[in-house]
């Protein structure tokens, strides 16, 4: 009788432990399932430009097969615009944006041609990649104010034509100017959110000594897009494929979705094995949970 009761107690203990184990496992799975991940990942086509020049359609199919959902580029590939659009539609690839520098965009006729070309490709944004008429060195507060005014004017024209203007930063915008921590702050303050969205390049932001999380927290819903490019650990702080370098994307992404960032676009300026780089970058970013 005593032996039977002891066996029963042991059975009940094992049952409880098993139930607790299953409960903990389910909790871990649930916690993992509720963590955020990137909704979709895009690509700037520059790093694979050589492949696209050889065979743009086959290269485009490779990019789509990896899993990329949207592209950033300037002109369509191939000689037939309609065929290019047909292939993009077949592959369910979205044309997100493309653009130029202030020197070209500040001319209204040229701007309208860029807008028309972008709309023909169903792009959502026209990007000003460089806000200066020169090398961007030694800029003062008044220079940032003039750049902001120009961006506002271009943004108004873009809005009327049915596309959104975005501004892309480099590291030079993260130097202090009179009354501001960074020149970038002037552009944020002096541009109308209705006219100008921000495309925050995480590599250049970090290289300039800025904090992407601080920018997001102080300016909710201003940054619509990220350029996701990593920084290596060399003294030169060169660019590298996302996941190869030192930028803590997981920490940044933990703040970005709630701050209104909608598009995450991989950028690598160049790489000896571009297709391998963009595939590994995609896998790394898709595996992140934050």
LUMNUSE-57793 format. One line per 8 residues: their letters; for each residue x, y, z of N, C-alpha, C, O. Coordinates in steps of 0.02 Angstrom, whole numbers, always signed. Layout:
residues N
a = X,Y,Z,X,Y,Z,X,Y,Z,X,Y,Z ~ ...;
//
This chain:
residues 290
xxxxxxxx = +42,-60,+0,+0,+0,+0,+43,+63,+0,+31,+109,-38 ~ +95,+63,+44,+141,+121,+48,+178,+130,-18,+189,+186,-41 ~ +198,+73,-48,+234,+76,-112,+190,+104,-167,+213,+143,-209 ~ +124,+85,-165,+77,+110,-216,+67,+185,-208,+64,+220,-259 ~ +61,+211,-145,+52,+283,-133,+114,+323,-155,+109,+378,-182 ~ +173,+293,-142,+235,+326,-163,+239,+332,-238,+259,+383,-265 ~ +219,+279,-271,+219,+280,-345,+170,+331,-371,+183,+367,-419 ~ +111,+335,-337,+61,+384,-358,+86,+455,-350,+77,+497,-394;
xxxxxxxx = +120,+469,-292,+148,+536,-280,+200,+553,-333,+202,+609,-358 ~ +242,+505,-350,+294,+516,-401,+263,+531,-468,+286,+574,-505 ~ +209,+493,-485,+173,+504,-548,+144,+575,-551,+149,+609,-602 ~ +112,+596,-495,+82,+663,-493,+135,+717,-499,+125,+768,-533 ~ +192,+707,-465,+247,+756,-470,+272,+762,-541,+285,+817,-566 ~ +281,+705,-573,+304,+705,-643,+254,+739,-689,+272,+774,-735 ~ +189,+727,-674,+137,+757,-715,+137,+833,-708,+131,+869,-757 ~ +144,+857,-645,+147,+929,-633,+207,+960,-667,+202,+1013,-699;
xxxxxxxx = +266,+927,-660,+327,+953,-691,+320,+955,-766,+342,+1003,-799 ~ +290,+904,-794,+279,+901,-867,+234,+958,-889,+246,+990,-940 ~ +180,+970,-850,+133,+1023,-867,+167,+1091,-863,+157,+1134,-906 ~ +208,+1100,-810,+245,+1163,-803,+293,+1173,-861,+299,+1228,-888 ~ +326,+1119,-881,+373,+1122,-937,+338,+1142,-1001,+362,+1184,-1039 ~ +281,+1111,-1014,+242,+1127,-1074,+218,+1199,-1072,+219,+1234,-1123 ~ +196,+1221,-1012,+172,+1289,-1004,+227,+1339,-1019,+216,+1390,-1052 ~ +288,+1326,-992,+345,+1370,-1004,+364,+1371,-1077,+380,+1424,-1105;
xxxxxxxx = +362,+1312,-1109,+379,+1308,-1180,+330,+1349,-1221,+350,+1386,-1267 ~ +265,+1343,-1204,+214,+1381,-1240,+224,+1456,-1230,+214,+1495,-1276 ~ +244,+1475,-1168,+256,+1546,-1154,+314,+1573,-1195,+311,+1628,-1221 ~ +368,+1532,-1200,+426,+1553,-1238,+408,+1561,-1311,+427,+1610,-1344 ~ +370,+1512,-1337,+348,+1516,-1407,+304,+1577,-1418,+311,+1612,-1468 ~ +259,+1589,-1371,+214,+1646,-1379,+253,+1711,-1376,+241,+1757,-1416 ~ +300,+1715,-1328,+341,+1777,-1322,+380,+1788,-1386,+385,+1845,-1410 ~ +408,+1734,-1413,+446,+1740,-1475,+402,+1763,-1532,+421,+1803,-1574;
xxxxxxxx = +341,+1735,-1533,+295,+1750,-1588,+271,+1823,-1585,+254,+1852,-1637 ~ +270,+1852,-1524,+244,+1920,-1519,+299,+1973,-1529,+283,+2032,-1531 ~ +361,+1953,-1536,+413,+2002,-1550,+406,+2029,-1621,+382,+1995,-1666 ~ +427,+2091,-1629,+423,+2122,-1695,+475,+2095,-1742,+529,+2073,-1722 ~ +460,+2098,-1806,+508,+2085,-1858,+494,+2134,-1914,+440,+2165,-1916 ~ +541,+2143,-1960,+531,+2190,-2014,+474,+2165,-2059,+472,+2106,-2076 ~ +427,+2210,-2076,+370,+2189,-2117,+390,+2170,-2188,+363,+2124,-2218 ~ +439,+2208,-2216,+464,+2194,-2283,+530,+2230,-2292,+544,+2279,-2257;
xxxxxxxx = +569,+2206,-2339,+636,+2234,-2349,+646,+2249,-2423,+630,+2208,-2466 ~ +673,+2308,-2436,+686,+2328,-2505,+760,+2332,-2519,+802,+2320,-2476 ~ +776,+2350,-2581,+846,+2352,-2603,+857,+2412,-2649,+816,+2426,-2693 ~ +912,+2448,-2638,+937,+2496,-2687,+977,+2457,-2738,+1022,+2418,-2720 ~ +962,+2466,-2801,+990,+2422,-2852,+1063,+2436,-2869,+1093,+2400,-2909 ~ +1092,+2489,-2841,+1160,+2509,-2860,+1212,+2454,-2853,+1255,+2447,-2897 ~ +1209,+2416,-2799,+1260,+2365,-2787,+1258,+2309,-2839,+1308,+2275,-2851 ~ +1200,+2298,-2869,+1193,+2246,-2920,+1187,+2276,-2990,+1163,+2243,-3037;
xxxxxxxx = +1208,+2338,-2998,+1201,+2373,-3062,+1237,+2335,-3118,+1211,+2331,-3174 ~ +1296,+2309,-3105,+1334,+2273,-3157,+1295,+2211,-3180,+1294,+2196,-3240 ~ +1264,+2176,-3132,+1224,+2117,-3150,+1163,+2137,-3191,+1144,+2103,-3238 ~ +1132,+2193,-3172,+1073,+2217,-3208,+1091,+2238,-3280,+1051,+2229,-3326 ~ +1150,+2265,-3289,+1171,+2285,-3356,+1183,+2225,-3401,+1172,+2227,-3461 ~ +1205,+2170,-3371,+1216,+2108,-3410,+1149,+2076,-3428,+1138,+2058,-3486 ~ +1105,+2070,-3380,+1039,+2039,-3391,+992,+2063,-3336,+987,+2032,-3283 ~ +959,+2118,-3350,+919,+2150,-3297,+861,+2105,-3275,+844,+2103,-3216;
xxxxxxxx = +829,+2070,-3323,+771,+2031,-3305,+790,+1972,-3261,+757,+1959,-3210 ~ +842,+1936,-3279,+864,+1880,-3238,+886,+1903,-3170,+872,+1871,-3119 ~ +921,+1959,-3168,+944,+1987,-3104,+885,+2008,-3061,+884,+1997,-3000 ~ +835,+2038,-3092,+775,+2059,-3056,+739,+1999,-3026,+714,+2001,-2970 ~ +737,+1945,-3064,+705,+1884,-3039,+744,+1855,-2980,+713,+1829,-2933 ~ +809,+1860,-2980,+850,+1837,-2924,+836,+1879,-2862,+829,+1852,-2807 ~ +831,+1944,-2871,+817,+1990,-2815,+749,+1973,-2784,+743,+1971,-2723 ~ +700,+1962,-2826,+633,+1944,-2801,+633,+1876,-2767,+600,+1867,-2716;
xxxxxxxx = +671,+1828,-2794,+674,+1761,-2765,+706,+1762,-2696,+688,+1722,-2653 ~ +753,+1808,-2685,+783,+1814,-2618,+730,+1835,-2568,+731,+1812,-2510 ~ +684,+1877,-2589,+630,+1899,-2545,+618,+1973,-2542,+571,+1996,-2508 ~ +658,+2012,-2576,+650,+2084,-2576,+582,+2104,-2606,+558,+2073,-2654 ~ +551,+2155,-2577,+483,+2173,-2597,+478,+2241,-2632,+429,+2254,-2667 ~ +528,+2284,-2623,+525,+2349,-2656,+596,+2370,-2677,+645,+2348,-2649 ~ +598,+2414,-2728,+662,+2435,-2756,+668,+2511,-2755,+619,+2547,-2762 ~ +730,+2533,-2747,+747,+2604,-2754,+796,+2610,-2811,+850,+2579,-2810;
xxxxxxxx = +778,+2648,-2862,+820,+2654,-2922,+800,+2718,-2958,+749,+2749,-2942 ~ +841,+2738,-3006,+827,+2800,-3042,+787,+2788,-3105,+731,+2812,-3112 ~ +815,+2751,-3152,+782,+2739,-3216,+763,+2666,-3222,+792,+2623,-3190 ~ +714,+2653,-3264,+694,+2583,-3276,+748,+2547,-3315,+789,+2578,-3348 ~ +748,+2482,-3310,+798,+2440,-3345,+769,+2414,-3410,+709,+2402,-3417 ~ +814,+2405,-3458,+792,+2382,-3524,+767,+2439,-3567,+763,+2496,-3544 ~ +751,+2424,-3628,+730,+2475,-3676,+654,+2486,-3677,+630,+2536,-3705 ~ +618,+2440,-3648,+544,+2442,-3652,+515,+2454,-3583,+515,+2409,-3540;
xxxxxxxx = +491,+2515,-3572,+464,+2533,-3507,+405,+2488,-3488,+401,+2464,-3431 ~ +360,+2476,-3534,+301,+2436,-3519,+319,+2365,-3501,+288,+2334,-3457 ~ +370,+2338,-3534,+390,+2270,-3518,+423,+2267,-3449,+413,+2220,-3410 ~ +462,+2318,-3434,+493,+2322,-3368,+439,+2323,-3314,+444,+2288,-3264 ~ +387,+2363,-3324,+333,+2368,-3276,+295,+2302,-3271,+273,+2283,-3217 ~ +289,+2268,-3327,+255,+2203,-3327,+293,+2152,-3285,+263,+2116,-3245 ~ +359,+2150,-3293,+400,+2104,-3254,+397,+2122,-3179,+392,+2078,-3137 ~ +400,+2186,-3164,+395,+2208,-3094,+329,+2185,-3063,+327,+2161,-3006;
xxxxxxxx = +276,+2192,-3100,+209,+2172,-3076,+207,+2097,-3066,+180,+2073,-3016 ~ +233,+2060,-3114,+234,+1986,-3109,+271,+1963,-3047,+251,+1916,-3013 ~ +326,+1997,-3032,+368,+1978,-2974,+344,+2010,-2909,+373,+1999,-2856 ~ +291,+2050,-2913,+263,+2085,-2855,+315,+2129,-2821,+319,+2133,-2760 ~ +355,+2162,-2862,+405,+2209,-2838,+377,+2280,-2843,+352,+2300,-2896 ~ +382,+2317,-2789,+357,+2385,-2786,+414,+2434,-2803,+470,+2427,-2779 ~ +399,+2483,-2845,+446,+2538,-2858,+435,+2590,-2804,+385,+2625,-2805 ~ +482,+2596,-2759,+473,+2641,-2702,+494,+2712,-2717,+454,+2758,-2708;
xxxxxxxx = +555,+2722,-2739,+580,+2790,-2746,+643,+2792,-2789,+669,+2741,-2810 ~ +666,+2852,-2800,+728,+2867,-2836,+732,+2943,-2837,+685,+2977,-2817 ~ +787,+2970,-2862,+791,+3043,-2862,+857,+3069,-2886,+891,+3038,-2927 ~ +874,+3128,-2861,+934,+3163,-2884,+957,+3211,-2829,+937,+3205,-2772 ~ +1000,+3259,-2849,+1027,+3308,-2802,+993,+3375,-2811,+959,+3387,-2861 ~ +1001,+3419,-2762,+969,+3484,-2764,+986,+3523,-2827,+944,+3558,-2854 ~ +1048,+3517,-2850,+1070,+3555,-2909,+1026,+3542,-2969,+1014,+3586,-3009 ~ +1001,+3480,-2975,+956,+3464,-3031,+884,+3477,-3013,+845,+3499,-3055;
xxxxxxxx = +865,+3463,-2952,+795,+3465,-2932,+768,+3535,-2921,+708,+3546,-2923 ~ +812,+3584,-2908,+788,+3651,-2893,+762,+3687,-2955,+730,+3740,-2950 ~ +775,+3660,-3014,+748,+3688,-3076,+679,+3657,-3088,+673,+3596,-3096 ~ +628,+3699,-3089,+560,+3673,-3089,+545,+3629,-3149,+511,+3577,-3141 ~ +569,+3647,-3207,+556,+3606,-3266,+588,+3537,-3258,+557,+3486,-3273 ~ +649,+3536,-3234,+684,+3472,-3223,+649,+3431,-3169,+643,+3370,-3174 ~ +626,+3466,-3117,+591,+3431,-3063,+527,+3398,-3088,+512,+3341,-3071 ~ +490,+3434,-3129,+427,+3406,-3155,+440,+3345,-3200,+401,+3298,-3201;
xxxxxxxx = +495,+3347,-3237,+513,+3289,-3279,+529,+3229,-3235,+509,+3172,-3250 ~ +565,+3241,-3179,+580,+3187,-3132,+516,+3160,-3101,+508,+3099,-3092 ~ +471,+3204,-3084,+407,+3183,-3055,+369,+3140,-3104,+344,+3086,-3086 ~ +364,+3163,-3166,+327,+3125,-3217,+358,+3055,-3227,+322,+3006,-3231 ~ +424,+3053,-3230,+458,+2988,-3239,+446,+2943,-3179,+438,+2882,-3187 ~ +446,+2971,-3119,+434,+2931,-3059,+363,+2905,-3057,+352,+2847,-3039 ~ +316,+2947,-3074,+245,+2926,-3074,+233,+2873,-3127,+192,+2828,-3117 ~ +267,+2878,-3183,+260,+2828,-3236,+282,+2759,-3210,+256,+2707,-3232;
xxxxxxxx = +328,+2758,-3163,+352,+2696,-3134,+316,+2678,-3068,+334,+2631,-3034 ~ +264,+2717,-3052,+223,+2705,-2992,+262,+2714,-2926,+247,+2681,-2876 ~ +312,+2757,-2927,+350,+2769,-2866,+310,+2812,-2817,+269,+2853,-2837 ~ +324,+2801,-2753,+289,+2839,-2701,+327,+2902,-2680,+297,+2950,-2657 ~ +393,+2901,-2687,+435,+2957,-2664,+484,+2978,-2718,+509,+2937,-2756 ~ +497,+3043,-2719,+553,+3071,-2756,+603,+3095,-2704,+585,+3133,-2659 ~ +666,+3073,-2710,+715,+3085,-2656,+766,+3137,-2677,+793,+3135,-2732 ~ +778,+3185,-2632,+834,+3231,-2639,+892,+3201,-2600,+892,+3201,-2538;
xxxxxxxx = +941,+3176,-2636,+996,+3141,-2604,+1051,+3187,-2579,+1093,+3166,-2539 ~ +1052,+3250,-2601,+1105,+3297,-2581,+1075,+3367,-2582,+1054,+3390,-2635 ~ +1073,+3401,-2525,+1037,+3465,-2521,+1079,+3526,-2539,+1056,+3583,-2533 ~ +1141,+3515,-2559,+1188,+3570,-2569,+1204,+3579,-2643,+1198,+3533,-2683 ~ +1226,+3640,-2660,+1247,+3655,-2728,+1322,+3646,-2736,+1350,+3659,-2790 ~ +1356,+3625,-2682,+1428,+3616,-2683,+1447,+3554,-2643,+1407,+3507,-2638 ~ +1507,+3553,-2613,+1530,+3494,-2577,+1500,+3488,-2507,+1513,+3438,-2473 ~ +1461,+3536,-2485,+1427,+3531,-2420,+1470,+3547,-2360,+1448,+3536,-2303;
xxxxxxxx = +1530,+3573,-2370,+1574,+3589,-2313,+1559,+3658,-2284,+1536,+3703,-2319 ~ +1572,+3664,-2219,+1569,+3729,-2183,+1502,+3763,-2189,+1499,+3824,-2200 ~ +1449,+3726,-2181,+1382,+3755,-2186,+1362,+3789,-2121,+1375,+3764,-2066 ~ +1329,+3847,-2129,+1305,+3886,-2072,+1230,+3877,-2065,+1197,+3844,-2106 ~ +1202,+3907,-2012,+1131,+3903,-2000,+1091,+3928,-2060,+1041,+3898,-2080 ~ +1113,+3984,-2089,+1076,+4013,-2145,+1076,+3965,-2205,+1028,+3964,-2243 ~ +1129,+3927,-2214,+1131,+3879,-2269,+1079,+3824,-2259,+1047,+3803,-2307 ~ +1072,+3801,-2197,+1022,+3750,-2183,+952,+3778,-2192,+907,+3743,-2217;
xxxxxxxx = +942,+3840,-2173,+876,+3870,-2181,+858,+3878,-2255,+801,+3867,-2275 ~ +908,+3896,-2296,+895,+3901,-2368,+880,+3833,-2398,+836,+3827,-2440 ~ +917,+3782,-2376,+905,+3714,-2401,+835,+3691,-2381,+800,+3659,-2420 ~ +815,+3706,-2320,+748,+3687,-2296,+694,+3722,-2337,+644,+3691,-2355 ~ +704,+3786,-2352,+655,+3822,-2394,+649,+3791,-2463,+594,+3785,-2490 ~ +706,+3773,-2492,+705,+3742,-2558,+669,+3674,-2556,+631,+3658,-2601 ~ +682,+3635,-2504,+648,+3571,-2496,+573,+3580,-2488,+534,+3543,-2517 ~ +553,+3630,-2450,+481,+3644,-2442,+449,+3662,-2509,+394,+3637,-2524;
xxxxxxxx = +482,+3703,-2548,+455,+3723,-2613,+449,+3663,-2659,+398,+3654,-2693 ~ +501,+3622,-2662,+498,+3562,-2703,+445,+3513,-2678,+410,+3481,-2718 ~ +438,+3509,-2612,+387,+3466,-2584,+317,+3486,-2601,+274,+3444,-2613 ~ +305,+3552,-2604,+239,+3576,-2624,+222,+3557,-2695,+166,+3536,-2711 ~ +272,+3563,-2739,+262,+3544,-2809,+249,+3469,-2814,+204,+3447,-2850 ~ +288,+3430,-2778,+278,+3357,-2778,+208,+3339,-2754,+176,+3296,-2784 ~ +186,+3370,-2701,+119,+3356,-2675,+65,+3370,-2727,+18,+3331,-2735 ~ +72,+3426,-2762,+22,+3443,-2813,+20,+3392,-2869,-32,+3379,-2899;
xxxxxxxx = +78,+3363,-2883,+83,+3316,-2939,+68,+3244,-2919,+63,+3201,-2962 ~ +61,+3232,-2854,+40,+3165,-2832,+96,+3119,-2809,+89,+3058,-2812 ~ +152,+3148,-2786,+207,+3108,-2760,+235,+3144,-2699,+225,+3204,-2691 ~ +269,+3108,-2655,+297,+3137,-2594,+372,+3148,-2602,+407,+3106,-2630 ~ +396,+3205,-2576,+468,+3219,-2576,+499,+3192,-2512,+470,+3198,-2458 ~ +559,+3162,-2519,+596,+3139,-2461,+667,+3166,-2464,+695,+3177,-2518 ~ +696,+3177,-2405,+764,+3201,-2400,+809,+3146,-2372,+793,+3115,-2321 ~ +865,+3134,-2405,+915,+3084,-2385,+977,+3119,-2357,+1003,+3165,-2389;
xxxxxxxx = +999,+3098,-2299,+1056,+3128,-2265,+1123,+3094,-2282,+1125,+3037,-2304 ~ +1176,+3131,-2269,+1244,+3103,-2265,+1272,+3122,-2196,+1234,+3145,-2153 ~ +1336,+3111,-2185,+1363,+3126,-2120,+1372,+3201,-2108,+1374,+3223,-2050 ~ +1378,+3240,-2161,+1392,+3312,-2152,+1335,+3349,-2120,+1345,+3403,-2092 ~ +1275,+3322,-2123,+1218,+3354,-2091,+1217,+3344,-2015,+1173,+3370,-1981 ~ +1266,+3307,-1990,+1268,+3294,-1918,+1327,+3329,-1884,+1358,+3303,-1838 ~ +1341,+3388,-1910,+1388,+3434,-1876,+1347,+3488,-1842,+1293,+3506,-1866 ~ +1371,+3515,-1786,+1333,+3567,-1751,+1331,+3632,-1791,+1379,+3650,-1825;
xxxxxxxx = +1275,+3668,-1785,+1269,+3735,-1813,+1239,+3780,-1758,+1215,+3755,-1707 ~ +1242,+3843,-1769,+1221,+3892,-1718,+1151,+3876,-1690,+1101,+3878,-1726 ~ +1150,+3861,-1624,+1086,+3850,-1590,+1058,+3779,-1597,+1005,+3765,-1570 ~ +1092,+3736,-1633,+1067,+3668,-1644,+1122,+3617,-1634,+1181,+3629,-1648 ~ +1102,+3559,-1608,+1150,+3505,-1597,+1179,+3481,-1663,+1239,+3470,-1669 ~ +1135,+3474,-1713,+1155,+3452,-1780,+1121,+3496,-1832,+1067,+3522,-1821 ~ +1153,+3503,-1889,+1120,+3537,-1944,+1057,+3501,-1966,+1010,+3532,-1989 ~ +1057,+3435,-1957,+998,+3395,-1975,+936,+3419,-1936,+880,+3416,-1962;
xxxxxxxx = +947,+3442,-1874,+891,+3467,-1834,+858,+3528,-1866,+798,+3537,-1861 ~ +899,+3569,-1899,+871,+3627,-1933,+825,+3605,-1990,+771,+3632,-1998 ~ +848,+3556,-2028,+807,+3531,-2083,+742,+3501,-2057,+689,+3509,-2089 ~ +745,+3467,-2001,+684,+3439,-1972,+637,+3494,-1948,+576,+3491,-1960 ~ +665,+3544,-1916,+624,+3598,-1888,+595,+3644,-1942,+538,+3666,-1937 ~ +635,+3658,-1993,+616,+3708,-2042,+577,+3680,-2102,+552,+3718,-2143 ~ +572,+3614,-2107,+532,+3586,-2162,+463,+3565,-2136,+456,+3543,-2079 ~ +414,+3574,-2178,+345,+3556,-2162,+337,+3480,-2171,+350,+3455,-2226;
xxxxxxxx = +315,+3444,-2120,+306,+3371,-2127,+259,+3353,-2184,+264,+3298,-2212 ~ +213,+3398,-2201,+169,+3385,-2258,+206,+3387,-2324,+184,+3357,-2373 ~ +261,+3423,-2325,+298,+3432,-2387,+359,+3386,-2393,+378,+3365,-2448 ~ +390,+3370,-2337,+454,+3335,-2339,+455,+3278,-2288,+447,+3288,-2228 ~ +466,+3217,-2314,+478,+3159,-2271,+553,+3148,-2266,+592,+3176,-2305 ~ +573,+3108,-2217,+644,+3095,-2208,+661,+3022,-2225,+627,+2975,-2204 ~ +714,+3015,-2265,+743,+2950,-2278,+809,+2949,-2239,+858,+2978,-2260 ~ +808,+2916,-2181,+866,+2918,-2137,+915,+2862,-2156,+898,+2802,-2152;
xxxxxxxx = +974,+2882,-2177,+1027,+2834,-2193,+1064,+2817,-2129,+1099,+2859,-2101 ~ +1056,+2755,-2105,+1082,+2736,-2040,+1158,+2734,-2039,+1189,+2747,-1987 ~ +1188,+2718,-2095,+1262,+2718,-2098,+1289,+2789,-2090,+1330,+2802,-2047 ~ +1265,+2835,-2132,+1291,+2903,-2130,+1274,+2938,-2065,+1313,+2978,-2039 ~ +1215,+2924,-2039,+1195,+2951,-1975,+1244,+2930,-1920,+1268,+2970,-1881 ~ +1259,+2865,-1919,+1304,+2838,-1868,+1375,+2864,-1878,+1409,+2882,-1830 ~ +1398,+2865,-1940,+1465,+2890,-1954,+1472,+2963,-1936,+1527,+2986,-1916 ~ +1419,+3001,-1941,+1420,+3071,-1922,+1419,+3083,-1847,+1424,+3140,-1824;
xxxxxxxx = +1411,+3029,-1808,+1411,+3035,-1736,+1343,+3045,-1705,+1338,+3061,-1646 ~ +1291,+3037,-1745,+1223,+3047,-1720,+1193,+2982,-1694,+1222,+2928,-1703 ~ +1136,+2988,-1661,+1101,+2932,-1632,+1033,+2925,-1666,+990,+2968,-1656 ~ +1024,+2873,-1706,+962,+2864,-1743,+902,+2859,-1696,+848,+2884,-1711 ~ +911,+2827,-1639,+855,+2819,-1592,+834,+2887,-1564,+774,+2900,-1557 ~ +882,+2929,-1549,+866,+2996,-1525,+826,+3035,-1577,+779,+3070,-1560 ~ +846,+3029,-1640,+810,+3063,-1694,+738,+3039,-1697,+692,+3079,-1703 ~ +728,+2973,-1693,+661,+2945,-1697,+619,+2967,-1638,+560,+2986,-1647;
xxxxxxxx = +647,+2966,-1578,+609,+2984,-1519,+589,+3058,-1517,+534,+3075,-1494 ~ +633,+3101,-1541,+619,+3173,-1541,+575,+3194,-1599,+545,+3248,-1598 ~ +571,+3152,-1651,+535,+3171,-1711,+490,+3115,-1736,+501,+3088,-1790 ~ +439,+3096,-1696,+396,+3041,-1717,+360,+3057,-1782,+338,+3113,-1794 ~ +355,+3006,-1824,+320,+3010,-1888,+352,+3056,-1939,+320,+3075,-1988 ~ +416,+3075,-1928,+451,+3114,-1979,+493,+3070,-2025,+501,+3085,-2084 ~ +519,+3016,-1998,+561,+2971,-2038,+517,+2916,-2069,+490,+2874,-2033 ~ +510,+2918,-2135,+468,+2869,-2169,+506,+2809,-2192,+478,+2754,-2200;
xxxxxxxx = +572,+2818,-2205,+612,+2764,-2235,+681,+2762,-2203,+708,+2812,-2179 ~ +710,+2702,-2203,+779,+2691,-2183,+820,+2666,-2242,+796,+2627,-2282 ~ +882,+2690,-2246,+933,+2654,-2285,+970,+2611,-2235,+1000,+2637,-2188 ~ +969,+2546,-2245,+999,+2499,-2199,+1066,+2477,-2228,+1070,+2431,-2269 ~ +1119,+2510,-2205,+1187,+2496,-2227,+1231,+2494,-2165,+1225,+2537,-2122 ~ +1274,+2444,-2161,+1314,+2433,-2100,+1382,+2467,-2105,+1404,+2488,-2158 ~ +1414,+2473,-2047,+1480,+2505,-2042,+1531,+2455,-2015,+1519,+2422,-1964 ~ +1587,+2448,-2049,+1637,+2400,-2025,+1677,+2429,-1967,+1667,+2487,-1947;
xxxxxxxx = +1722,+2389,-1939,+1759,+2408,-1879,+1828,+2436,-1894,+1869,+2443,-1848 ~ +1842,+2452,-1956,+1907,+2481,-1974,+1910,+2554,-1953,+1858,+2585,-1940 ~ +1970,+2583,-1948,+1975,+2654,-1931,+1938,+2699,-1981,+1916,+2754,-1963 ~ +1932,+2677,-2043,+1898,+2717,-2093,+1822,+2714,-2086,+1786,+2756,-2115 ~ +1797,+2666,-2047,+1725,+2657,-2037,+1689,+2652,-2105,+1642,+2689,-2119 ~ +1713,+2607,-2146,+1684,+2599,-2212,+1618,+2562,-2208,+1601,+2534,-2156 ~ +1581,+2564,-2263,+1517,+2529,-2266,+1528,+2454,-2277,+1580,+2433,-2303 ~ +1478,+2415,-2258,+1480,+2343,-2270,+1409,+2317,-2271,+1361,+2355,-2260;
xxxxxxxx = +1401,+2253,-2286,+1335,+2223,-2290,+1301,+2222,-2221,+1335,+2208,-2172 ~ +1237,+2235,-2217,+1202,+2230,-2153,+1213,+2162,-2120,+1204,+2110,-2150 ~ +1234,+2165,-2056,+1249,+2104,-2020,+1322,+2089,-2015,+1344,+2049,-1973 ~ +1363,+2121,-2057,+1435,+2111,-2057,+1470,+2161,-2010,+1527,+2149,-1991 ~ +1436,+2215,-1992,+1470,+2270,-1960,+1449,+2283,-1888,+1432,+2236,-1851 ~ +1451,+2346,-1868,+1446,+2365,-1798,+1381,+2401,-1779,+1369,+2412,-1720 ~ +1340,+2418,-1827,+1278,+2454,-1811,+1228,+2407,-1779,+1216,+2352,-1804 ~ +1198,+2429,-1723,+1150,+2387,-1687,+1081,+2398,-1717,+1040,+2435,-1689;
xxxxxxxx = +1067,+2364,-1773,+1002,+2372,-1806,+945,+2349,-1762,+891,+2378,-1762 ~ +957,+2296,-1725,+904,+2269,-1681,+880,+2322,-1632,+820,+2330,-1621 ~ +926,+2358,-1603,+909,+2410,-1554,+872,+2468,-1588,+824,+2495,-1561 ~ +895,+2487,-1647,+863,+2542,-1684,+793,+2522,-1706,+746,+2560,-1698 ~ +786,+2461,-1732,+721,+2439,-1757,+669,+2432,-1701,+609,+2437,-1713 ~ +693,+2422,-1640,+647,+2417,-1584,+609,+2482,-1573,+557,+2482,-1541 ~ +636,+2537,-1599,+603,+2602,-1593,+571,+2626,-1658,+530,+2672,-1658 ~ +590,+2597,-1714,+573,+2627,-1778,+501,+2617,-1800,+470,+2663,-1827;
xxxxxxxx = +474,+2557,-1789,+406,+2544,-1812,+356,+2590,-1777,+312,+2619,-1809 ~ +362,+2596,-1710,+317,+2639,-1673,+328,+2713,-1688,+286,+2755,-1674 ~ +387,+2729,-1718,+402,+2798,-1736,+379,+2815,-1807,+389,+2871,-1830 ~ +349,+2766,-1842,+320,+2781,-1907,+362,+2762,-1967,+343,+2778,-2023 ~ +418,+2728,-1957,+459,+2707,-2014,+423,+2650,-2050,+403,+2600,-2020 ~ +414,+2659,-2116,+374,+2611,-2155,+417,+2567,-2201,+398,+2510,-2215 ~ +473,+2594,-2224,+512,+2558,-2274,+585,+2551,-2252,+616,+2598,-2229 ~ +610,+2490,-2259,+678,+2473,-2240,+713,+2447,-2303,+696,+2395,-2330;
xxxxxxxx = +763,+2485,-2326,+794,+2471,-2390,+869,+2459,-2382,+905,+2502,-2358 ~ +890,+2400,-2402,+961,+2381,-2398,+1001,+2420,-2449,+982,+2426,-2507 ~ +1057,+2448,-2426,+1103,+2483,-2470,+1175,+2461,-2456,+1197,+2462,-2399 ~ +1210,+2442,-2508,+1282,+2430,-2505,+1311,+2465,-2566,+1292,+2449,-2622 ~ +1356,+2511,-2556,+1381,+2550,-2613,+1414,+2506,-2665,+1403,+2516,-2725 ~ +1454,+2458,-2644,+1484,+2411,-2690,+1510,+2351,-2650,+1523,+2356,-2590 ~ +1517,+2294,-2685,+1540,+2233,-2652,+1565,+2185,-2706,+1536,+2182,-2760 ~ +1619,+2148,-2692,+1647,+2102,-2742,+1599,+2045,-2760,+1603,+2018,-2815;
xxxxxxxx = +1555,+2026,-2713,+1506,+1973,-2726,+1437,+2000,-2710,+1408,+1982,-2658 ~ +1410,+2043,-2753,+1349,+2080,-2736,+1288,+2036,-2723,+1251,+2049,-2676 ~ +1277,+1985,-2763,+1218,+1943,-2753,+1223,+1905,-2687,+1173,+1898,-2652 ~ +1282,+1881,-2671,+1292,+1847,-2606,+1280,+1896,-2549,+1249,+1878,-2499 ~ +1305,+1956,-2557,+1298,+2007,-2504,+1224,+2024,-2492,+1202,+2026,-2435 ~ +1186,+2035,-2546,+1116,+2055,-2535,+1074,+1997,-2509,+1025,+2007,-2473 ~ +1093,+1935,-2527,+1057,+1877,-2501,+1070,+1867,-2426,+1024,+1856,-2387 ~ +1134,+1872,-2407,+1151,+1864,-2336,+1122,+1922,-2294,+1101,+1911,-2237;
xxxxxxxx = +1121,+1981,-2323,+1093,+2039,-2288,+1018,+2029,-2276,+993,+2043,-2221 ~ +984,+2004,-2326,+912,+1991,-2320,+899,+1940,-2265,+855,+1950,-2223 ~ +936,+1885,-2266,+925,+1832,-2216,+939,+1858,-2146,+902,+1842,-2099 ~ +991,+1898,-2138,+1007,+1925,-2073,+951,+1970,-2048,+930,+1964,-1990 ~ +928,+2014,-2090,+876,+2063,-2069,+809,+2029,-2056,+774,+2048,-2009 ~ +792,+1980,-2096,+728,+1945,-2086,+729,+1903,-2022,+676,+1890,-1993 ~ +788,+1882,-2000,+793,+1841,-1939,+792,+1883,-1876,+783,+1856,-1821 ~ +801,+1949,-1882,+801,+1992,-1822,+733,+1993,-1789,+681,+1998,-1822;
xx = +733,+1990,-1724,+672,+1999,-1683,+687,+2053,-1632,+740,+2052,-1601 ~ +640,+2099,-1623,+655,+2156,-1580,+592,+2181,-1545,+595,+2229,-1507;
//
